[in-house]
Amino acid sequence: MRKKILAFDEVLLIIQQAEKLLADNEFEIPSAHIMQLVSSSSCSAYDCEFVALAQYLNVPLITADKKVLREFPNIAKSLDSYFA
């Protein structure tokens, strides 16, 4: 919108379509768990939300973020190590 590529109405339509696609596919992770991860690591709350979600879903967190890989080696996996 800022670059005048899309009009305001087009942006709203795209957002509405995205929200429909995401409906019932969102997860709520308790903030206390996220803050516990923050306090035990040097990662941001933003990064810890992804770690917490991977833990909740019991799946590996595939990432290129070196800090997340270092701080959470039990759940965070690099692309190379995951596909090896």
Secondary structure by P-SEA (a helix, b strand, c coil): cccccccaaaaaaaaaaaaaaaccccccccaaaaaaaaaaccccaaaaaaaaaaaaaccccccccaaaaaaccccccccccccc
